[in-house]
Amino acid sequence: MADWHPILNAIEVAAGEWWMPDPLGKPYAVVRLVEVRGERGYRVVTYALDSGDRSLIGYYGNLRAATMGANHWFVSSRAAPSKPNLGW
């Protein structure tokens, strides 16, 4: 399991754009190559059919970190809401 990384799940749908699918194949995030003030990086947003309904997950310096950020968001969004450390 140590060799697996979320980047292996990324599906390139267009040049510079990847969708991150859940276990059922439904996309949950969009990773896009962007250039901001002359610096290239990756912008990660939640997936929605209407791009106006997407929420920013974050900006990352490389594709590996971007897909990890998307996966972290996905996994944490599936957890039951609770207090940190069960309130201790």
Backbone as XML, in Angstrom:
<?xml version="1.0"?>
<chain id="A" units="angstrom">
  <residue number="1" name="MET">
    <atom name="N" x="0.814" y="-1.194" z="0.000"/>
    <atom name="CA" x="0.000" y="0.000" z="0.000"/>
    <atom name="C" x="0.857" y="1.258" z="0.000"/>
  </residue>
  <residue number="2" name="ALA">
    <atom name="N" x="2.097" y="1.144" z="0.421"/>
    <atom name="CA" x="2.961" y="2.316" z="0.495"/>
    <atom name="C" x="3.261" y="2.912" z="-0.878"/>
  </residue>
  <residue number="3" name="ASP">
    <atom name="N" x="3.115" y="2.134" z="-1.937"/>
    <atom name="CA" x="3.409" y="2.621" z="-3.281"/>
    <atom name="C" x="2.250" y="3.366" z="-3.924"/>
  </residue>
  <residue number="4" name="TRP">
    <atom name="N" x="1.062" y="3.298" z="-3.327"/>
    <atom name="CA" x="-0.098" y="3.959" z="-3.916"/>
    <atom name="C" x="-0.081" y="5.445" z="-3.560"/>
  </residue>
  <residue number="5" name="HIS">
    <atom name="N" x="-0.517" y="6.279" z="-4.500"/>
    <atom name="CA" x="-0.645" y="7.715" z="-4.280"/>
    <atom name="C" x="-1.869" y="8.189" z="-5.057"/>
  </residue>
  <residue number="6" name="PRO">
    <atom name="N" x="-2.606" y="9.199" z="-4.570"/>
    <atom name="CA" x="-3.786" y="9.680" z="-5.282"/>
    <atom name="C" x="-3.529" y="10.082" z="-6.730"/>
  </residue>
  <residue number="7" name="ILE">
    <atom name="N" x="-2.309" y="10.439" z="-7.067"/>
    <atom name="CA" x="-2.010" y="10.825" z="-8.450"/>
    <atom name="C" x="-2.304" y="9.668" z="-9.415"/>
  </residue>
  <residue number="8" name="LEU">
    <atom name="N" x="-2.260" y="8.442" z="-8.907"/>
    <atom name="CA" x="-2.550" y="7.279" z="-9.739"/>
    <atom name="C" x="-4.027" y="7.216" z="-10.129"/>
  </residue>
  <residue number="9" name="ASN">
    <atom name="N" x="-4.891" y="7.878" z="-9.375"/>
    <atom name="CA" x="-6.325" y="7.912" z="-9.687"/>
    <atom name="C" x="-6.682" y="9.033" z="-10.645"/>
  </residue>
  <residue number="10" name="ALA">
    <atom name="N" x="-5.839" y="10.026" z="-10.782"/>
    <atom name="CA" x="-6.154" y="11.204" z="-11.595"/>
    <atom name="C" x="-6.399" y="10.817" z="-13.050"/>
  </residue>
  <residue number="11" name="ILE">
    <atom name="N" x="-7.482" y="11.329" z="-13.602"/>
    <atom name="CA" x="-7.839" y="11.081" z="-15.001"/>
    <atom name="C" x="-7.674" y="12.393" z="-15.759"/>
  </residue>
  <residue number="12" name="GLU">
    <atom name="N" x="-6.762" y="12.416" z="-16.723"/>
    <atom name="CA" x="-6.550" y="13.638" z="-17.507"/>
    <atom name="C" x="-7.641" y="13.717" z="-18.571"/>
  </residue>
  <residue number="13" name="VAL">
    <atom name="N" x="-8.538" y="14.714" z="-18.422"/>
    <atom name="CA" x="-9.665" y="14.866" z="-19.340"/>
    <atom name="C" x="-9.353" y="15.852" z="-20.454"/>
  </residue>
  <residue number="14" name="ALA">
    <atom name="N" x="-8.366" y="16.693" z="-20.245"/>
    <atom name="CA" x="-7.894" y="17.655" z="-21.236"/>
    <atom name="C" x="-6.465" y="18.014" z="-20.842"/>
  </residue>
  <residue number="15" name="ALA">
    <atom name="N" x="-5.751" y="18.632" z="-21.753"/>
    <atom name="CA" x="-4.376" y="19.029" z="-21.432"/>
    <atom name="C" x="-4.384" y="19.981" z="-20.241"/>
  </residue>
  <residue number="16" name="GLY">
    <atom name="N" x="-3.729" y="19.605" z="-19.153"/>
    <atom name="CA" x="-3.652" y="20.453" z="-17.968"/>
    <atom name="C" x="-4.858" y="20.380" z="-17.055"/>
  </residue>
  <residue number="17" name="GLU">
    <atom name="N" x="-5.745" y="19.400" z="-17.244"/>
    <atom name="CA" x="-6.919" y="19.254" z="-16.364"/>
    <atom name="C" x="-7.139" y="17.785" z="-16.032"/>
  </residue>
  <residue number="18" name="TRP">
    <atom name="N" x="-7.259" y="17.508" z="-14.721"/>
    <atom name="CA" x="-7.461" y="16.157" z="-14.237"/>
    <atom name="C" x="-8.699" y="16.119" z="-13.356"/>
  </residue>
  <residue number="19" name="TRP">
    <atom name="N" x="-9.444" y="15.026" z="-13.429"/>
    <atom name="CA" x="-10.565" y="14.785" z="-12.523"/>
    <atom name="C" x="-10.152" y="13.690" z="-11.563"/>
  </residue>
  <residue number="20" name="MET">
    <atom name="N" x="-10.559" y="13.847" z="-10.317"/>
    <atom name="CA" x="-10.283" y="12.852" z="-9.292"/>
    <atom name="C" x="-11.579" y="12.076" z="-9.023"/>
  </residue>
  <residue number="21" name="PRO">
    <atom name="N" x="-11.616" y="10.777" z="-9.355"/>
    <atom name="CA" x="-12.834" y="10.001" z="-9.164"/>
    <atom name="C" x="-12.890" y="9.304" z="-7.803"/>
  </residue>
  <residue number="22" name="ASP">
    <atom name="N" x="-14.119" y="9.163" z="-7.290"/>
    <atom name="CA" x="-14.309" y="8.386" z="-6.065"/>
    <atom name="C" x="-14.302" y="6.895" z="-6.429"/>
  </residue>
  <residue number="23" name="PRO">
    <atom name="N" x="-14.456" y="5.990" z="-5.461"/>
    <atom name="CA" x="-14.406" y="4.554" z="-5.776"/>
    <atom name="C" x="-15.469" y="4.092" z="-6.775"/>
  </residue>
  <residue number="24" name="LEU">
    <atom name="N" x="-16.553" y="4.849" z="-6.924"/>
    <atom name="CA" x="-17.595" y="4.485" z="-7.882"/>
    <atom name="C" x="-17.385" y="5.139" z="-9.240"/>
  </residue>
  <residue number="25" name="GLY">
    <atom name="N" x="-16.316" y="5.924" z="-9.384"/>
    <atom name="CA" x="-15.999" y="6.558" z="-10.654"/>
    <atom name="C" x="-16.560" y="7.952" z="-10.835"/>
  </residue>
  <residue number="26" name="LYS">
    <atom name="N" x="-17.285" y="8.463" z="-9.837"/>
    <atom name="CA" x="-17.850" y="9.816" z="-9.919"/>
    <atom name="C" x="-16.784" y="10.832" z="-9.503"/>
  </residue>
  <residue number="27" name="PRO">
    <atom name="N" x="-16.549" y="11.873" z="-10.313"/>
    <atom name="CA" x="-15.522" y="12.856" z="-9.945"/>
    <atom name="C" x="-15.899" y="13.632" z="-8.679"/>
  </residue>
  <residue number="28" name="TYR">
    <atom name="N" x="-14.918" y="13.877" z="-7.834"/>
    <atom name="CA" x="-15.148" y="14.684" z="-6.640"/>
    <atom name="C" x="-14.305" y="15.956" z="-6.635"/>
  </residue>
  <residue number="29" name="ALA">
    <atom name="N" x="-13.280" y="16.030" z="-7.479"/>
    <atom name="CA" x="-12.436" y="17.223" z="-7.529"/>
    <atom name="C" x="-11.869" y="17.406" z="-8.937"/>
  </residue>
  <residue number="30" name="VAL">
    <atom name="N" x="-11.533" y="18.652" z="-9.239"/>
    <atom name="CA" x="-10.911" y="19.010" z="-10.512"/>
    <atom name="C" x="-9.569" y="19.664" z="-10.205"/>
  </residue>
  <residue number="31" name="VAL">
    <atom name="N" x="-8.517" y="19.167" z="-10.815"/>
    <atom name="CA" x="-7.172" y="19.732" z="-10.674"/>
    <atom name="C" x="-6.815" y="20.360" z="-12.012"/>
  </residue>
  <residue number="32" name="ARG">
    <atom name="N" x="-6.447" y="21.634" z="-11.978"/>
    <atom name="CA" x="-6.148" y="22.331" z="-13.235"/>
    <atom name="C" x="-4.807" y="23.054" z="-13.119"/>
  </residue>
  <residue number="33" name="LEU">
    <atom name="N" x="-3.995" y="22.927" z="-14.173"/>
    <atom name="CA" x="-2.736" y="23.659" z="-14.271"/>
    <atom name="C" x="-3.060" y="25.128" z="-14.530"/>
  </residue>
  <residue number="34" name="VAL">
    <atom name="N" x="-2.514" y="26.021" z="-13.716"/>
    <atom name="CA" x="-2.778" y="27.453" z="-13.868"/>
    <atom name="C" x="-1.470" y="28.233" z="-13.807"/>
  </residue>
  <residue number="35" name="GLU">
    <atom name="N" x="-1.532" y="29.470" z="-14.270"/>
    <atom name="CA" x="-0.398" y="30.376" z="-14.141"/>
    <atom name="C" x="-0.897" y="31.638" z="-13.452"/>
  </residue>
  <residue number="36" name="VAL">
    <atom name="N" x="-0.273" y="31.966" z="-12.324"/>
    <atom name="CA" x="-0.644" y="33.144" z="-11.544"/>
    <atom name="C" x="0.596" y="33.999" z="-11.355"/>
  </residue>
  <residue number="37" name="ARG">
    <atom name="N" x="0.558" y="35.213" z="-11.861"/>
    <atom name="CA" x="1.681" y="36.157" z="-11.752"/>
    <atom name="C" x="2.992" y="35.540" z="-12.228"/>
  </residue>
  <residue number="38" name="GLY">
    <atom name="N" x="2.936" y="34.824" z="-13.324"/>
    <atom name="CA" x="4.134" y="34.238" z="-13.903"/>
    <atom name="C" x="4.580" y="32.926" z="-13.288"/>
  </residue>
  <residue number="39" name="GLU">
    <atom name="N" x="3.902" y="32.457" z="-12.245"/>
    <atom name="CA" x="4.255" y="31.184" z="-11.617"/>
    <atom name="C" x="3.214" y="30.142" z="-11.975"/>
  </residue>
  <residue number="40" name="ARG">
    <atom name="N" x="3.682" y="28.955" z="-12.338"/>
    <atom name="CA" x="2.772" y="27.867" z="-12.660"/>
    <atom name="C" x="2.548" y="26.995" z="-11.445"/>
  </residue>
  <residue number="41" name="GLY">
    <atom name="N" x="1.327" y="26.531" z="-11.333"/>
    <atom name="CA" x="0.957" y="25.656" z="-10.229"/>
    <atom name="C" x="-0.366" y="24.986" z="-10.551"/>
  </residue>
  <residue number="42" name="TYR">
    <atom name="N" x="-1.010" y="24.449" z="-9.531"/>
    <atom name="CA" x="-2.242" y="23.699" z="-9.711"/>
    <atom name="C" x="-3.320" y="24.224" z="-8.775"/>
  </residue>
  <residue number="43" name="ARG">
    <atom name="N" x="-4.504" y="24.412" z="-9.342"/>
    <atom name="CA" x="-5.674" y="24.864" z="-8.583"/>
    <atom name="C" x="-6.603" y="23.674" z="-8.451"/>
  </residue>
  <residue number="44" name="VAL">
    <atom name="N" x="-7.050" y="23.397" z="-7.230"/>
    <atom name="CA" x="-7.930" y="22.263" z="-6.974"/>
    <atom name="C" x="-9.266" y="22.784" z="-6.463"/>
  </residue>
  <residue number="45" name="VAL">
    <atom name="N" x="-10.342" y="22.341" z="-7.106"/>
    <atom name="CA" x="-11.698" y="22.719" z="-6.696"/>
    <atom name="C" x="-12.549" y="21.462" z="-6.599"/>
  </residue>
  <residue number="46" name="THR">
    <atom name="N" x="-13.656" y="21.569" z="-5.860"/>
    <atom name="CA" x="-14.603" y="20.461" z="-5.809"/>
    <atom name="C" x="-15.269" y="20.329" z="-7.165"/>
  </residue>
  <residue number="47" name="TYR">
    <atom name="N" x="-15.711" y="19.139" z="-7.497"/>
    <atom name="CA" x="-16.361" y="18.910" z="-8.781"/>
    <atom name="C" x="-17.846" y="19.266" z="-8.692"/>
  </residue>
  <residue number="48" name="ALA">
    <atom name="N" x="-18.348" y="19.928" z="-9.705"/>
    <atom name="CA" x="-19.771" y="20.191" z="-9.900"/>
    <atom name="C" x="-19.971" y="20.394" z="-11.390"/>
  </residue>
  <residue number="49" name="LEU">
    <atom name="N" x="-21.114" y="19.982" z="-11.905"/>
    <atom name="CA" x="-21.382" y="20.166" z="-13.333"/>
    <atom name="C" x="-21.302" y="21.634" z="-13.719"/>
  </residue>
  <residue number="50" name="ASP">
    <atom name="N" x="-21.895" y="22.496" z="-12.885"/>
    <atom name="CA" x="-21.840" y="23.941" z="-13.120"/>
    <atom name="C" x="-20.603" y="24.482" z="-12.411"/>
  </residue>
  <residue number="51" name="SER">
    <atom name="N" x="-19.690" y="25.052" z="-13.162"/>
    <atom name="CA" x="-18.433" y="25.523" z="-12.557"/>
    <atom name="C" x="-18.657" y="26.603" z="-11.505"/>
  </residue>
  <residue number="52" name="GLY">
    <atom name="N" x="-19.806" y="27.275" z="-11.525"/>
    <atom name="CA" x="-20.120" y="28.274" z="-10.512"/>
    <atom name="C" x="-20.426" y="27.672" z="-9.151"/>
  </residue>
  <residue number="53" name="ASP">
    <atom name="N" x="-20.707" y="26.373" z="-9.110"/>
    <atom name="CA" x="-21.018" y="25.691" z="-7.852"/>
    <atom name="C" x="-19.800" y="25.015" z="-7.231"/>
  </residue>
  <residue number="54" name="ARG">
    <atom name="N" x="-18.633" y="25.209" z="-7.819"/>
    <atom name="CA" x="-17.422" y="24.580" z="-7.296"/>
    <atom name="C" x="-16.830" y="25.412" z="-6.166"/>
  </residue>
  <residue number="55" name="SER">
    <atom name="N" x="-16.181" y="24.727" z="-5.219"/>
    <atom name="CA" x="-15.536" y="25.398" z="-4.080"/>
    <atom name="C" x="-14.032" y="25.150" z="-4.146"/>
  </residue>
  <residue number="56" name="LEU">
    <atom name="N" x="-13.273" y="26.166" z="-3.789"/>
    <atom name="CA" x="-11.817" y="26.056" z="-3.807"/>
    <atom name="C" x="-11.328" y="25.133" z="-2.700"/>
  </residue>
  <residue number="57" name="ILE">
    <atom name="N" x="-10.481" y="24.187" z="-3.063"/>
    <atom name="CA" x="-9.806" y="23.334" z="-2.083"/>
    <atom name="C" x="-8.427" y="23.915" z="-1.789"/>
  </residue>
  <residue number="58" name="GLY">
    <atom name="N" x="-7.704" y="24.361" z="-2.838"/>
    <atom name="CA" x="-6.411" y="24.989" z="-2.597"/>
    <atom name="C" x="-5.560" y="25.108" z="-3.844"/>
  </residue>
  <residue number="59" name="TYR">
    <atom name="N" x="-4.417" y="25.777" z="-3.678"/>
    <atom name="CA" x="-3.407" y="25.927" z="-4.730"/>
    <atom name="C" x="-2.170" y="25.150" z="-4.303"/>
  </residue>
  <residue number="60" name="TYR">
    <atom name="N" x="-1.518" y="24.501" z="-5.260"/>
    <atom name="CA" x="-0.379" y="23.648" z="-4.958"/>
    <atom name="C" x="0.723" y="23.864" z="-5.981"/>
  </residue>
  <residue number="61" name="GLY">
    <atom name="N" x="1.948" y="23.579" z="-5.586"/>
    <atom name="CA" x="3.096" y="23.803" z="-6.453"/>
    <atom name="C" x="3.386" y="22.679" z="-7.429"/>
  </residue>
  <residue number="62" name="ASN">
    <atom name="N" x="2.846" y="21.492" z="-7.166"/>
    <atom name="CA" x="3.075" y="20.375" z="-8.091"/>
    <atom name="C" x="1.856" y="19.458" z="-8.112"/>
  </residue>
  <residue number="63" name="LEU">
    <atom name="N" x="1.775" y="18.640" z="-9.145"/>
    <atom name="CA" x="0.615" y="17.777" z="-9.344"/>
    <atom name="C" x="0.479" y="16.750" z="-8.230"/>
  </residue>
  <residue number="64" name="ARG">
    <atom name="N" x="1.594" y="16.255" z="-7.749"/>
    <atom name="CA" x="1.559" y="15.264" z="-6.662"/>
    <atom name="C" x="0.891" y="15.848" z="-5.412"/>
  </residue>
  <residue number="65" name="ALA">
    <atom name="N" x="1.271" y="17.050" z="-5.030"/>
    <atom name="CA" x="0.674" y="17.697" z="-3.860"/>
    <atom name="C" x="-0.792" y="18.051" z="-4.120"/>
  </residue>
  <residue number="66" name="ALA">
    <atom name="N" x="-1.120" y="18.455" z="-5.345"/>
    <atom name="CA" x="-2.498" y="18.824" z="-5.680"/>
    <atom name="C" x="-3.441" y="17.631" z="-5.567"/>
  </residue>
  <residue number="67" name="THR">
    <atom name="N" x="-3.011" y="16.480" z="-6.088"/>
    <atom name="CA" x="-3.875" y="15.302" z="-5.995"/>
    <atom name="C" x="-3.973" y="14.811" z="-4.554"/>
  </residue>
  <residue number="68" name="MET">
    <atom name="N" x="-2.911" y="14.964" z="-3.782"/>
    <atom name="CA" x="-2.951" y="14.603" z="-2.366"/>
    <atom name="C" x="-3.912" y="15.522" z="-1.614"/>
  </residue>
  <residue number="69" name="GLY">
    <atom name="N" x="-3.887" y="16.817" z="-1.924"/>
    <atom name="CA" x="-4.808" y="17.763" z="-1.297"/>
    <atom name="C" x="-6.251" y="17.441" z="-1.628"/>
  </residue>
  <residue number="70" name="ALA">
    <atom name="N" x="-6.516" y="17.088" z="-2.882"/>
    <atom name="CA" x="-7.875" y="16.715" z="-3.288"/>
    <atom name="C" x="-8.329" y="15.466" z="-2.540"/>
  </residue>
  <residue number="71" name="ASN">
    <atom name="N" x="-7.446" y="14.465" z="-2.458"/>
    <atom name="CA" x="-7.786" y="13.225" z="-1.768"/>
    <atom name="C" x="-8.010" y="13.480" z="-0.278"/>
  </residue>
  <residue number="72" name="HIS">
    <atom name="N" x="-7.176" y="14.295" z="0.333"/>
    <atom name="CA" x="-7.341" y="14.615" z="1.750"/>
    <atom name="C" x="-8.695" y="15.282" z="1.988"/>
  </residue>
  <residue number="73" name="TRP">
    <atom name="N" x="-9.066" y="16.223" z="1.114"/>
    <atom name="CA" x="-10.372" y="16.871" z="1.234"/>
    <atom name="C" x="-11.491" y="15.827" z="1.135"/>
  </residue>
  <residue number="74" name="PHE">
    <atom name="N" x="-11.394" y="14.927" z="0.146"/>
    <atom name="CA" x="-12.424" y="13.911" z="-0.058"/>
    <atom name="C" x="-12.581" y="13.025" z="1.164"/>
  </residue>
  <residue number="75" name="VAL">
    <atom name="N" x="-11.474" y="12.502" z="1.678"/>
    <atom name="CA" x="-11.523" y="11.601" z="2.828"/>
    <atom name="C" x="-12.065" y="12.327" z="4.058"/>
  </residue>
  <residue number="76" name="SER">
    <atom name="N" x="-11.590" y="13.541" z="4.310"/>
    <atom name="CA" x="-12.046" y="14.271" z="5.500"/>
    <atom name="C" x="-13.502" y="14.706" z="5.372"/>
  </residue>
  <residue number="77" name="SER">
    <atom name="N" x="-13.990" y="14.904" z="4.156"/>
    <atom name="CA" x="-15.389" y="15.299" z="3.987"/>
    <atom name="C" x="-16.335" y="14.129" z="4.228"/>
  </residue>
  <residue number="78" name="ARG">
    <atom name="N" x="-15.827" y="12.915" z="4.262"/>
    <atom name="CA" x="-16.647" y="11.724" z="4.489"/>
    <atom name="C" x="-16.697" y="11.327" z="5.963"/>
  </residue>
  <residue number="79" name="ALA">
    <atom name="N" x="-15.880" y="11.937" z="6.784"/>
    <atom name="CA" x="-15.845" y="11.590" z="8.207"/>
    <atom name="C" x="-17.053" y="12.184" z="8.925"/>
  </residue>
  <residue number="80" name="ALA">
    <atom name="N" x="-17.484" y="11.496" z="9.955"/>
    <atom name="CA" x="-18.588" y="12.002" z="10.769"/>
    <atom name="C" x="-18.115" y="13.236" z="11.529"/>
  </residue>
  <residue number="81" name="PRO">
    <atom name="N" x="-18.935" y="14.298" z="11.565"/>
    <atom name="CA" x="-18.517" y="15.488" z="12.301"/>
    <atom name="C" x="-18.388" y="15.179" z="13.793"/>
  </residue>
  <residue number="82" name="SER">
    <atom name="N" x="-17.277" y="15.582" z="14.358"/>
    <atom name="CA" x="-17.054" y="15.361" z="15.785"/>
    <atom name="C" x="-16.012" y="16.345" z="16.272"/>
  </residue>
  <residue number="83" name="LYS">
    <atom name="N" x="-15.911" y="16.446" z="17.574"/>
    <atom name="CA" x="-14.897" y="17.319" z="18.156"/>
    <atom name="C" x="-13.529" y="16.633" z="18.030"/>
  </residue>
  <residue number="84" name="PRO">
    <atom name="N" x="-12.471" y="17.415" z="17.864"/>
    <atom name="CA" x="-11.135" y="16.793" z="17.823"/>
    <atom name="C" x="-10.867" y="16.002" z="19.100"/>
  </residue>
  <residue number="85" name="ASN">
    <atom name="N" x="-10.280" y="14.848" z="18.956"/>
    <atom name="CA" x="-9.925" y="13.977" z="20.089"/>
    <atom name="C" x="-11.137" y="13.647" z="20.953"/>
  </residue>
  <residue number="86" name="LEU">
    <atom name="N" x="-12.299" y="13.552" z="20.323"/>
    <atom name="CA" x="-13.537" y="13.218" z="21.013"/>
    <atom name="C" x="-13.845" y="14.169" z="22.159"/>
  </residue>
  <residue number="87" name="GLY">
    <atom name="N" x="-13.384" y="15.420" z="22.038"/>
    <atom name="CA" x="-13.687" y="16.423" z="23.044"/>
    <atom name="C" x="-12.774" y="16.389" z="24.252"/>
  </residue>
  <residue number="88" name="TRP">
    <atom name="N" x="-11.739" y="15.575" z="24.249"/>
    <atom name="CA" x="-10.845" y="15.501" z="25.410"/>
    <atom name="C" x="-9.929" y="16.660" z="25.440"/>
  </residue>
</chain>
